[in-house]
Amino acid sequence: MFGFAKIVAAVSLAVALVGAAPTVHRRQSACFLVGKIALPAEVASSIPALVSSVTCGSTTIANTGGVPDVVSGGISYSSIDFQSSSKSPVGFALAKFKTPTDPATADLTTLQNQLNTYLAMEAGVRSTGSSILGKLKGAKFFLQFQISRVRTAKGETLGVADTVEHQLGKVLKNAVGATQAEKDAVTALSKQL
């Protein structure tokens, strides 16, 4: 009987330890991750922050493999979807995500909410394997570029990956279908700090 008591105690301890283990949030807790394709580490690492700031609507976005519309801070992805324009994604972003002549006076909260919807949509699109990923990244990187410009104009010290120069390179590298004039306009903005 003594041996049986030890086994029961050991099992009880194991159950208690499992119950005390930290909970791992599964990616399904992110309403925008509707596919089964694994996400790259840099995208997956942003999911917890997005889950706390992004909600999903009941409609899906065209050409995404079933990713629902997402909302951050009252801004829906569908209201700023580059697919609604005949311009390239970067051309659309230039027209839609403008900053004042003095970027330091831009509304950083609005830009961040717009970026949150693009980050969530990118994660969702990656999870489904949709072919619009390359185009979507052009607009997403433009938003990151604009945020870098605003933060630089406000005098913030940024890490290398967050600098205007680094983000400019990302926009130009992902400028699918952009005209030379659109690329030149982005480059000109990089000097307006």
C-alpha positions in Angstrom: 0.0 0.0 0.0 2.9 2.3 0.7 4.1 2.0 -2.9 0.7 2.8 -4.2 0.5 6.0 -2.0 3.8 7.1 -3.6 2.5 6.6 -7.1 -0.7 8.5 -6.3 1.4 11.3 -4.8 3.7 11.4 -7.8 0.7 11.5 -10.2 -0.9 14.2 -8.1 2.3 16.3 -8.2 2.6 15.8 -12.0 -1.0 16.9 -12.5 -0.4 19.9 -10.3 2.7 20.9 -12.2 1.0 20.5 -15.5 -1.8 22.7 -14.3 0.7 25.3 -13.1 2.6 25.4 -16.4 2.3 28.6 -18.3 -0.4 28.7 -21.0 0.9 28.8 -24.5 -1.4 30.8 -26.8 -2.1 28.9 -29.9 -2.0 30.8 -33.2 -5.7 30.1 -33.6 -6.4 32.7 -30.9 -5.6 35.2 -33.7 -8.8 35.4 -35.6 -7.0 36.5 -38.8 -4.9 33.3 -39.0 -7.2 31.1 -40.9 -4.7 29.0 -42.8 -2.4 26.2 -41.8 1.0 27.4 -43.2 3.6 28.1 -40.6 4.6 31.7 -40.2 8.2 33.0 -40.3 9.6 33.8 -36.9 9.6 37.6 -37.4 5.9 37.5 -38.3 4.9 35.0 -35.6 6.6 37.1 -32.9 4.3 40.0 -33.7 1.1 38.0 -33.2 0.6 38.5 -29.4 0.7 42.3 -29.8 -1.7 42.1 -32.8 -4.1 39.9 -31.0 -4.5 42.5 -28.3 -5.1 45.4 -30.7 -6.9 43.8 -33.8 -10.4 42.4 -34.1 -11.9 40.5 -37.0 -15.1 41.3 -38.9 -17.5 38.9 -40.5 -16.6 39.6 -44.1 -13.5 38.2 -45.9 -11.0 40.2 -48.0 -10.8 39.3 -51.7 -7.7 37.3 -52.9 -6.5 36.4 -49.4 -7.6 32.8 -49.1 -10.4 33.6 -46.7 -8.7 36.1 -44.3 -11.4 38.2 -42.6 -11.4 42.0 -42.5 -9.5 43.2 -39.5 -9.9 46.4 -37.5 -7.4 48.3 -35.3 -8.4 51.5 -33.5 -11.5 51.8 -35.5 -9.7 51.5 -38.9 -10.7 48.5 -41.0 -8.3 46.9 -43.5 -11.1 47.0 -46.1 -11.1 50.8 -45.8 -7.4 51.0 -46.7 -7.0 47.9 -48.9 -4.5 48.6 -51.8 -6.6 46.3 -54.0 -9.3 49.0 -54.2 -7.0 51.1 -56.3 -5.8 50.9 -59.9 -2.4 52.2 -58.8 0.5 50.0 -57.6 0.5 49.1 -53.9 3.2 51.8 -53.3 1.3 54.3 -55.5 -1.8 53.6 -53.5 0.2 54.0 -50.2 1.7 57.3 -51.3 -1.8 58.7 -51.9 -3.5 57.1 -48.9 -0.9 57.3 -46.1 0.2 60.9 -46.4 1.9 62.9 -43.6 2.0 66.6 -43.2 4.9 68.6 -44.6 6.4 68.4 -41.1 6.2 64.7 -40.3 6.6 65.5 -36.6 3.0 66.7 -36.6 1.6 63.5 -38.1 -0.9 61.4 -36.2 1.3 58.5 -35.2 -1.7 56.6 -33.6 -3.6 56.5 -36.9 -0.5 55.4 -38.8 0.1 52.6 -36.2 -3.5 51.4 -36.4 -3.3 51.4 -40.2 -0.1 49.4 -39.9 -1.6 47.0 -37.4 -4.3 46.1 -40.0 -1.7 45.5 -42.6 0.5 43.4 -40.2 -2.5 41.3 -39.3 -3.5 40.9 -43.0 0.0 39.9 -43.9 0.1 37.2 -41.2 -3.3 36.0 -42.4 -2.2 35.9 -46.0 1.0 34.1 -45.1 -1.0 31.5 -43.2 -3.1 30.8 -46.3 -0.4 31.1 -48.9 -2.2 33.7 -50.9 -0.4 35.2 -53.9 -1.1 38.8 -53.0 1.6 38.8 -50.3 4.2 40.4 -52.5 1.9 43.3 -53.3 0.6 43.7 -49.8 4.2 44.0 -48.5 4.8 47.2 -50.6 2.0 49.1 -48.8 2.9 47.6 -45.4 6.5 48.7 -45.7 5.4 52.1 -46.8 3.5 52.5 -43.6 6.5 51.4 -41.6 8.6 53.9 -43.6 6.1 56.7 -42.7 6.2 55.8 -39.0 10.0 55.9 -39.1 9.9 59.3 -40.7 7.5 60.6 -38.0 9.5 59.1 -35.2 12.7 60.5 -36.6 11.1 64.0 -37.1 10.0 63.8 -33.4 13.7 63.3 -32.4 13.5 59.7 -31.4 16.6 57.5 -31.6 15.7 54.4 -33.7 17.4 51.1 -34.0 19.0 50.3 -37.3 16.0 48.2 -38.6 13.6 51.1 -37.8 15.6 53.9 -39.5 14.1 55.8 -42.5 17.0 54.6 -44.7 16.4 50.9 -43.8 12.6 51.3 -44.3 13.2 53.1 -47.6 15.2 50.1 -48.8 12.3 47.8 -47.8 9.7 49.8 -49.7 11.8 50.0 -52.9 12.7 46.3 -52.7 8.9 45.4 -52.4 7.6 48.0 -54.9 5.8 45.5 -57.1 4.4 47.2 -60.2 5.5 50.7 -59.0 6.4 53.3 -61.6 9.8 55.1 -61.4 7.9 58.2 -60.5 6.3 56.5 -57.5 9.7 55.2 -56.4 11.2 58.6 -56.8 8.4 60.1 -54.7 9.2 57.7 -51.8 12.9 58.5 -52.1 12.1 62.2 -51.9 10.0 61.7 -48.8 12.9 60.0 -47.1 14.7 63.4 -47.2 11.8 65.3 -45.7 12.4 64.9 -42.0 
